[in-house]
Amino acid sequence: LLAALVAPAAAQTIDMQGPVAGLVFTSQSVRPLLGAPGAAVAGPALMTGVQWASMAPGGNWGLIARRGIPARVYSFSGSAPSQVATEGLIESINRVAWSRDGSYALAYSSRTAQMQRLRFSDSAASADAPLSLASFGAVATLAIDPSGSQMAFGASGGGLYLVQAGQSPIRLSAMAQPAAAAFDGTGAILYAIDLETLRILEFNSGSGPIDFASLPESGAGAEAPNPIGLAVSGDSRYLLFADAASRSICVYDRTSQNLVNTIPLDFTPSRLEALSATPEFLLNGDRSNEWLMILDAAASPRVYFVPATAPSRITKEAQ
């Protein structure tokens, strides 16, 4: 790939084609990642002037806020992005959790303190009646299971709550500092990080909590853990989280509950956003001209890079 990008002027120009690995929001634009894991490049911008966006795994849908316009639902399944009317959508959405295949999203607005489940089909999007969370405190984390029937949120100082579709929240734990939460692939098990006790807790079918594991110990003078996100690997073997403080991916075996691997990063992760159902996750992208780092968590987790910007056409040395 690098050789192709620096090919001589006499090289032959060809179109770049291949599978779309997902859509990313970076540098005020939405771009596709083209190619297979480990060999992907960022394609031309599909949308520009984007202030904030949350893209569905698989890249068919997105919640996008543009200059002066609050977040709206967009479809990316056609030849060009198109806004999709979604009756009852809450205003000022600034946090979203997606189900693994992108069929559901859990949206939250910190300005209105409302949470709402969104449902997506091939060509339409619909929004449930919003749920007011004003009495629970500031929401720190969201999660939704693969079927979209169970949702969870953590409120600073208020605890961790489970919400069944159409029902009121049930408090699972009084943890004071919920930092990240994620369902496993079956939706039966919910994991959550409690920063007050520096523990990962497990909730099985709404019961618990069970003490799953401790967060890695910090050395003398080191920063306390700062989890950016929590997830389960595609083969269900591992639980992992991205830590901004240690600049690493911590990998736990779900059966033994042991920390089995720590993947060091040479950058500070700012996201753990699912790009695909396998799953793959975007770890950064807040700065322009920054190479994108992707966590492949289909099986044994690994990190690979994607050039942040790429021309719409690449060159290949003439044979």
KERO-411520 format. One record per residue (C-alpha): residue in three letters; x, y, z; residue number from 1. Coordinates in pm, 1 decimal, always signed. Example, Ala and Ser with C-alpha at 12.3 -4.5 7.8 and 13.67 -1.06 7.14 Angstrom:
<kolkes>
{ALA {+1230.0 -450.0 +780.0} 1}
{SER {+1367.0 -106.0 +714.0} 2}
</kolkes>
This chain:
<kolkes>
{LEU {+0.0 +0.0 +0.0} 1}
{LEU {+275.9 +247.3 +94.1} 2}
{ALA {+460.8 +163.1 -224.2} 3}
{ALA {+147.7 +231.4 -423.4} 4}
{LEU {+98.9 +571.1 -262.4} 5}
{VAL {+449.2 +686.2 -359.4} 6}
{ALA {+455.0 +539.6 -708.7} 7}
{PRO {+637.4 +743.8 -975.9} 8}
{ALA {+466.0 +1001.5 -1192.5} 9}
{ALA {+464.7 +763.3 -1487.3} 10}
{ALA {+254.2 +514.9 -1292.5} 11}
{GLN {-84.4 +398.7 -1411.5} 12}
{THR {-389.2 +537.3 -1222.3} 13}
{ILE {-665.6 +296.1 -1123.7} 14}
{ASP {-982.3 +322.7 -916.8} 15}
{MET {-963.6 +199.9 -559.5} 16}
{GLN {-1240.0 -48.4 -488.1} 17}
{GLY {-1314.4 -297.1 -212.8} 18}
{PRO {-1539.8 -369.9 +81.4} 19}
{VAL {-1648.5 -89.0 +311.8} 20}
{ALA {-1522.0 -166.0 +663.4} 21}
{GLY {-1734.9 +108.7 +819.8} 22}
{LEU {-1790.2 +483.4 +838.1} 23}
{VAL {-1591.1 +717.6 +1060.6} 24}
{PHE {-1643.6 +1073.2 +1180.4} 25}
{THR {-1315.0 +1261.7 +1173.8} 26}
{SER {-1193.5 +1609.6 +1077.0} 27}
{GLN {-1551.9 +1745.4 +1048.5} 28}
{SER {-1637.1 +1487.2 +785.7} 29}
{VAL {-1781.8 +1139.2 +748.6} 30}
{ARG {-1561.5 +900.7 +552.3} 31}
{PRO {-1577.3 +532.6 +459.0} 32}
{LEU {-1300.6 +291.1 +547.1} 33}
{LEU {-1232.1 +88.2 +234.1} 34}
{GLY {-1073.6 -253.0 +240.4} 35}
{ALA {-1025.6 -545.6 +474.2} 36}
{PRO {-901.5 -520.9 +835.7} 37}
{GLY {-530.8 -446.2 +840.9} 38}
{ALA {-532.4 -319.0 +481.2} 39}
{ALA {-794.7 -43.6 +485.9} 40}
{VAL {-766.6 +317.9 +375.2} 41}
{ALA {-991.7 +617.5 +437.6} 42}
{GLY {-1197.8 +706.2 +132.9} 43}
{PRO {-1322.9 +1046.6 +12.3} 44}
{ALA {-1556.4 +1241.3 +241.8} 45}
{LEU {-1925.3 +1154.4 +206.1} 46}
{MET {-2029.1 +1455.1 +418.0} 47}
{THR {-1841.7 +1767.2 +526.8} 48}
{GLY {-1919.0 +2048.6 +769.9} 49}
{VAL {-2009.9 +1791.6 +1035.8} 50}
{GLN {-1985.2 +1914.0 +1394.8} 51}
{TRP {-2071.5 +1585.1 +1565.3} 52}
{ALA {-2168.0 +1238.7 +1449.1} 53}
{SER {-2228.7 +886.9 +1571.4} 54}
{MET {-2218.6 +621.4 +1301.5} 55}
{ALA {-2388.6 +281.3 +1318.2} 56}
{PRO {-2181.1 -37.3 +1299.5} 57}
{GLY {-2184.4 -141.9 +936.0} 58}
{GLY {-2220.2 +215.7 +814.0} 59}
{ASN {-2585.4 +219.5 +702.0} 60}
{TRP {-2705.9 +485.5 +947.1} 61}
{GLY {-2577.3 +783.7 +1136.2} 62}
{LEU {-2688.6 +1055.0 +1377.9} 63}
{ILE {-2527.7 +1373.9 +1250.8} 64}
{ALA {-2522.3 +1736.1 +1367.7} 65}
{ARG {-2410.8 +1995.4 +1114.3} 66}
{ARG {-2336.1 +2365.8 +1159.6} 67}
{GLY {-2634.1 +2520.3 +1340.2} 68}
{ILE {-2845.5 +2205.2 +1293.7} 69}
{PRO {-2894.2 +1955.9 +1580.8} 70}
{ALA {-2846.0 +1583.9 +1528.6} 71}
{ARG {-3068.2 +1423.8 +1265.7} 72}
{VAL {-3091.5 +1070.0 +1129.1} 73}
{TYR {-2913.6 +1003.4 +799.0} 74}
{SER {-2916.1 +697.2 +577.6} 75}
{PHE {-2595.6 +593.5 +398.7} 76}
{SER {-2734.8 +290.0 +219.5} 77}
{GLY {-2793.1 +472.1 -111.1} 78}
{SER {-2562.7 +639.7 -357.2} 79}
{ALA {-2548.0 +953.0 -138.9} 80}
{PRO {-2629.8 +1032.1 +226.0} 81}
{SER {-2992.3 +1131.9 +279.6} 82}
{GLN {-3172.9 +1271.0 +582.5} 83}
{VAL {-3454.3 +1047.1 +707.6} 84}
{ALA {-3753.7 +1201.4 +881.6} 85}
{THR {-3779.4 +1059.4 +1233.3} 86}
{GLU {-4090.2 +1174.1 +1418.1} 87}
{GLY {-4041.6 +1255.3 +1785.0} 88}
{LEU {-3660.8 +1256.6 +1779.1} 89}
{ILE {-3525.6 +1429.3 +2090.1} 90}
{GLU {-3325.5 +1747.6 +2046.0} 91}
{SER {-2955.1 +1806.9 +2112.4} 92}
{ILE {-2844.3 +1441.7 +2107.2} 93}
{ASN {-2478.9 +1420.1 +2211.4} 94}
{ARG {-2430.3 +1060.0 +2323.2} 95}
{VAL {-2528.8 +737.3 +2145.6} 96}
{ALA {-2482.7 +364.8 +2205.4} 97}
{TRP {-2550.5 +125.9 +1914.6} 98}
{SER {-2656.6 -237.5 +1915.1} 99}
{ARG {-2397.4 -468.2 +1764.6} 100}
{ASP {-2555.7 -485.6 +1417.1} 101}
{GLY {-2671.0 -122.0 +1410.0} 102}
{SER {-3044.2 -205.3 +1414.2} 103}
{TYR {-3099.4 -9.7 +1736.7} 104}
{ALA {-2949.8 +295.9 +1900.3} 105}
{LEU {-2982.8 +443.6 +2246.6} 106}
{ALA {-2961.3 +822.8 +2224.3} 107}
{TYR {-2919.9 +1073.4 +2505.7} 108}
{SER {-2929.4 +1451.7 +2528.8} 109}
{SER {-2745.4 +1605.6 +2822.8} 110}
{ARG {-2921.5 +1938.5 +2758.6} 111}
{THR {-3272.7 +1796.4 +2790.8} 112}
{ALA {-3175.1 +1498.6 +3015.9} 113}
{GLN {-3375.2 +1264.7 +2790.4} 114}
{MET {-3294.0 +913.5 +2667.1} 115}
{GLN {-3458.6 +750.8 +2366.1} 116}
{ARG {-3441.5 +421.3 +2180.2} 117}
{LEU {-3425.1 +438.2 +1800.5} 118}
{ARG {-3508.7 +152.4 +1564.5} 119}
{PHE {-3379.1 +111.9 +1209.2} 120}
{SER {-3502.6 -98.1 +918.3} 121}
{ASP {-3376.2 -112.9 +561.1} 122}
{SER {-3513.8 +229.4 +471.4} 123}
{ALA {-3683.1 +381.9 +776.7} 124}
{ALA {-3606.8 +497.2 +1129.5} 125}
{SER {-3845.5 +533.4 +1422.6} 126}
{ALA {-3811.6 +675.7 +1771.8} 127}
{ASP {-3971.9 +553.4 +2094.0} 128}
{ALA {-4124.0 +794.3 +2342.1} 129}
{PRO {-3836.4 +962.5 +2531.3} 130}
{LEU {-3755.9 +882.4 +2893.7} 131}
{SER {-3663.9 +1170.1 +3125.3} 132}
{LEU {-3351.3 +1103.0 +3331.3} 133}
{ALA {-3343.9 +1444.0 +3501.0} 134}
{SER {-3392.3 +1290.1 +3846.5} 135}
{PHE {-3108.9 +1037.7 +3809.3} 136}
{GLY {-2811.1 +1272.5 +3771.9} 137}
{ALA {-2559.9 +1328.0 +3492.6} 138}
{VAL {-2543.2 +1026.5 +3261.2} 139}
{ALA {-2189.1 +889.1 +3230.8} 140}
{THR {-2241.3 +580.3 +3014.2} 141}
{LEU {-2498.9 +406.7 +2792.4} 142}
{ALA {-2537.5 +50.7 +2662.7} 143}
{ILE {-2793.9 -142.0 +2458.2} 144}
{ASP {-2807.9 -516.5 +2400.3} 145}
{PRO {-2795.4 -681.8 +2053.6} 146}
{SER {-3173.8 -731.6 +2039.5} 147}
{GLY {-3248.4 -371.9 +2140.5} 148}
{SER {-3480.3 -491.1 +2418.1} 149}
{GLN {-3253.7 -407.2 +2711.4} 150}
{MET {-3081.5 -77.6 +2779.9} 151}
{ALA {-2853.4 +40.0 +3057.9} 152}
{PHE {-2729.1 +373.9 +3177.0} 153}
{GLY {-2497.2 +486.1 +3453.0} 154}
{ALA {-2545.5 +816.3 +3632.3} 155}
{SER {-2267.7 +981.4 +3829.6} 156}
{GLY {-2360.5 +958.9 +4195.3} 157}
{GLY {-2683.1 +778.7 +4108.1} 158}
{GLY {-2585.6 +424.1 +4015.7} 159}
{LEU {-2625.3 +180.6 +3727.3} 160}
{TYR {-2975.1 +117.9 +3587.4} 161}
{LEU {-3135.5 -140.2 +3360.0} 162}
{VAL {-3429.8 -45.0 +3136.2} 163}
{GLN {-3651.1 -300.4 +2964.3} 164}
{ALA {-3834.0 -164.0 +2660.1} 165}
{GLY {-4147.3 +19.8 +2772.9} 166}
{GLN {-4064.6 -7.5 +3144.6} 167}
{SER {-3918.8 +219.2 +3412.4} 168}
{PRO {-3549.6 +199.8 +3507.9} 169}
{ILE {-3444.5 -54.4 +3772.4} 170}
{ARG {-3131.1 +18.1 +3972.6} 171}
{LEU {-2879.4 -265.7 +3951.0} 172}
{SER {-2607.4 -105.1 +4160.5} 173}
{ALA {-2550.7 +206.4 +4368.8} 174}
{MET {-2202.5 +253.3 +4222.6} 175}
{ALA {-2109.5 +620.4 +4252.2} 176}
{GLN {-1883.4 +645.1 +3947.5} 177}
{PRO {-2003.1 +425.6 +3659.3} 178}
{ALA {-1752.7 +481.9 +3379.6} 179}
{ALA {-1838.6 +234.4 +3102.9} 180}
{ALA {-2089.5 -42.8 +3036.2} 181}
{ALA {-2144.7 -310.1 +2771.1} 182}
{PHE {-2368.0 -613.1 +2707.0} 183}
{ASP {-2226.4 -941.4 +2582.9} 184}
{GLY {-2333.4 -1093.0 +2250.1} 185}
{THR {-2635.0 -1269.7 +2400.5} 186}
{GLY {-2764.3 -970.0 +2593.8} 187}
{ALA {-2782.6 -1181.3 +2910.2} 188}
{ILE {-2474.7 -1034.9 +3075.4} 189}
{LEU {-2399.8 -669.0 +3141.0} 190}
{TYR {-2054.4 -548.0 +3243.9} 191}
{ALA {-1982.2 -212.7 +3405.3} 192}
{ILE {-1676.5 -33.6 +3540.4} 193}
{ASP {-1696.9 +133.9 +3881.4} 194}
{LEU {-1422.9 +395.4 +3913.5} 195}
{GLU {-1483.7 +444.6 +4284.3} 196}
{THR {-1380.0 +86.1 +4367.0} 197}
{LEU {-1169.0 +33.9 +4049.8} 198}
{ARG {-1361.4 -284.0 +3976.9} 199}
{ILE {-1541.1 -441.0 +3681.5} 200}
{LEU {-1881.3 -576.0 +3783.9} 201}
{GLU {-2093.0 -839.4 +3609.4} 202}
{PHE {-2474.1 -853.8 +3606.8} 203}
{ASN {-2629.9 -1175.8 +3478.9} 204}
{SER {-2991.1 -1148.0 +3356.0} 205}
{GLY {-3050.2 -840.6 +3569.8} 206}
{SER {-2914.2 -996.8 +3889.2} 207}
{GLY {-2590.6 -933.8 +4071.8} 208}
{PRO {-2354.9 -767.5 +4092.7} 209}
{ILE {-2079.6 -1026.4 +4067.3} 210}
{ASP {-1724.2 -907.4 +4120.3} 211}
{PHE {-1560.1 -977.0 +3783.3} 212}
{ALA {-1208.6 -826.8 +3810.3} 213}
{SER {-997.8 -538.5 +3933.6} 214}
{LEU {-873.0 -268.8 +3700.5} 215}
{PRO {-496.6 -286.3 +3641.4} 216}
{GLU {-295.8 -128.0 +3920.1} 217}
{SER {-129.1 +202.8 +3842.5} 218}
{GLY {+234.5 +255.3 +3935.1} 219}
{ALA {+356.1 +519.2 +4177.1} 220}
{GLY {+262.1 +864.6 +4049.4} 221}
{ALA {+62.0 +720.7 +3758.7} 222}
{GLU {-282.0 +850.0 +3668.8} 223}
{ALA {-589.8 +661.4 +3784.5} 224}
{PRO {-754.4 +450.9 +3510.0} 225}
{ASN {-965.2 +648.0 +3262.8} 226}
{PRO {-1179.0 +396.1 +3069.0} 227}
{ILE {-1300.1 +527.9 +2734.7} 228}
{GLY {-1520.0 +229.0 +2657.4} 229}
{LEU {-1593.2 -135.8 +2734.4} 230}
{ALA {-1672.7 -418.5 +2490.3} 231}
{VAL {-1691.2 -795.6 +2442.0} 232}
{SER {-1499.5 -961.6 +2159.1} 233}
{GLY {-1684.0 -1109.9 +1863.8} 234}
{ASP {-1608.9 -1466.7 +1971.3} 235}
{SER {-1729.8 -1380.3 +2325.6} 236}
{ARG {-1402.0 -1495.8 +2478.1} 237}
{TYR {-1267.1 -1158.3 +2590.2} 238}
{LEU {-1381.6 -848.3 +2774.9} 239}
{LEU {-1174.2 -544.6 +2692.7} 240}
{PHE {-1159.1 -174.3 +2761.2} 241}
{ALA {-962.6 +119.6 +2624.4} 242}
{ASP {-778.7 +316.6 +2894.6} 243}
{ALA {-674.9 +674.0 +2818.1} 244}
{ALA {-460.2 +701.8 +3133.9} 245}
{SER {-228.2 +410.1 +3055.4} 246}
{ARG {-271.4 +444.7 +2675.7} 247}
{SER {-353.4 +78.9 +2636.0} 248}
{ILE {-619.5 -182.9 +2562.1} 249}
{CYS {-675.6 -414.9 +2859.0} 250}
{VAL {-795.6 -764.2 +2767.4} 251}
{TYR {-961.8 -1001.1 +3016.2} 252}
{ASP {-1048.2 -1366.1 +2963.2} 253}
{ARG {-1419.4 -1393.2 +3046.8} 254}
{THR {-1389.1 -1750.3 +3176.4} 255}
{SER {-1087.0 -1712.0 +3404.6} 256}
{GLN {-1158.1 -1341.2 +3471.2} 257}
{ASN {-783.8 -1278.2 +3443.9} 258}
{LEU {-611.4 -991.2 +3265.8} 259}
{VAL {-445.1 -1188.3 +2985.7} 260}
{ASN {-308.0 -911.7 +2764.2} 261}
{THR {-233.8 -540.8 +2764.8} 262}
{ILE {-194.6 -385.6 +2419.7} 263}
{PRO {+21.0 -71.3 +2447.3} 264}
{LEU {-74.0 +228.3 +2233.9} 265}
{ASP {+152.7 +514.2 +2124.4} 266}
{PHE {-142.1 +756.1 +2137.3} 267}
{THR {-418.9 +840.4 +2383.0} 268}
{PRO {-743.2 +665.1 +2284.3} 269}
{SER {-1042.6 +897.9 +2278.4} 270}
{ARG {-1313.8 +660.9 +2155.2} 271}
{LEU {-1426.4 +302.2 +2143.2} 272}
{GLU {-1679.8 +333.3 +1860.9} 273}
{ALA {-1799.7 +19.5 +1685.7} 274}
{LEU {-1740.6 +20.6 +1309.6} 275}
{SER {-1875.7 -325.9 +1237.3} 276}
{ALA {-2062.4 -613.8 +1398.8} 277}
{THR {-1752.1 -834.9 +1403.9} 278}
{PRO {-1669.9 -603.9 +1597.4} 279}
{GLU {-1407.0 -346.0 +1506.0} 280}
{PHE {-1368.2 -18.2 +1694.9} 281}
{LEU {-1234.4 +326.9 +1610.7} 282}
{LEU {-997.7 +446.6 +1886.4} 283}
{ASN {-915.9 +802.7 +1777.8} 284}
{GLY {-978.0 +1062.2 +1506.0} 285}
{ASP {-1022.3 +1388.1 +1696.1} 286}
{ARG {-736.7 +1566.9 +1519.9} 287}
{SER {-708.6 +1644.1 +1149.5} 288}
{ASN {-451.5 +1454.1 +944.1} 289}
{GLU {-425.9 +1195.5 +1221.6} 290}
{TRP {-379.9 +834.1 +1122.0} 291}
{LEU {-676.2 +633.1 +1245.8} 292}
{MET {-622.1 +344.2 +1484.0} 293}
{ILE {-864.2 +51.1 +1471.4} 294}
{LEU {-913.2 -222.9 +1729.8} 295}
{ASP {-1006.4 -554.7 +1567.1} 296}
{ALA {-1188.8 -750.9 +1837.6} 297}
{ALA {-1337.6 -1029.5 +1626.1} 298}
{ALA {-1125.3 -1286.8 +1809.2} 299}
{SER {-784.9 -1216.3 +1965.3} 300}
{PRO {-779.5 -835.6 +1987.8} 301}
{ARG {-523.9 -648.9 +1777.4} 302}
{VAL {-473.7 -287.4 +1669.0} 303}
{TYR {-399.9 -169.7 +1315.4} 304}
{PHE {-369.6 +173.0 +1151.1} 305}
{VAL {-549.5 +344.4 +864.3} 306}
{PRO {-410.8 +655.2 +689.2} 307}
{ALA {-642.3 +938.8 +792.5} 308}
{THR {-684.6 +1086.0 +447.9} 309}
{ALA {-658.9 +921.6 +112.5} 310}
{PRO {-715.9 +1040.6 -243.0} 311}
{SER {-1017.8 +909.3 -428.1} 312}
{ARG {-780.3 +736.1 -666.2} 313}
{ILE {-450.9 +559.5 -596.2} 314}
{THR {-167.8 +466.0 -823.2} 315}
{LYS {-14.6 +133.4 -908.2} 316}
{GLU {+319.7 +90.3 -1074.9} 317}
{ALA {+273.0 +9.9 -1442.6} 318}
{GLN {+367.0 -343.7 -1532.3} 319}
</kolkes>
